[in-house]
Amino acid sequence: MPDPRDLRDHGYGDVATPEGVPVAVVTNQDMPCPNCECQLLQVTLKVKNPKLKGGKGTGMYLGCPACPYASPMLTTAG
């Protein structure tokens, strides 16, 4: 099984640094957590990443409030 950290960095290494407080909202989709079947939350946070244009951006991922599950984070510049 691959190391879970390799699934999160998209091949860029661990370069994103969180800035500020993550915001979690309930998704409108019926997507249960693959570990515990709790409803997933969409988590958004500002990140600092030297590989993004301008060095800063927004990261978004799905996370479970009841267990440690989190999807890979999608990061966009701006």
Beta strands, then each sheet from edge to edge (+ up, - down):
strand 1: 17-26
strand 2: 41-48
strand 3: 56-63
strand 4: 74-77
sheet 1: 1+ 2- 3+ 4-
end
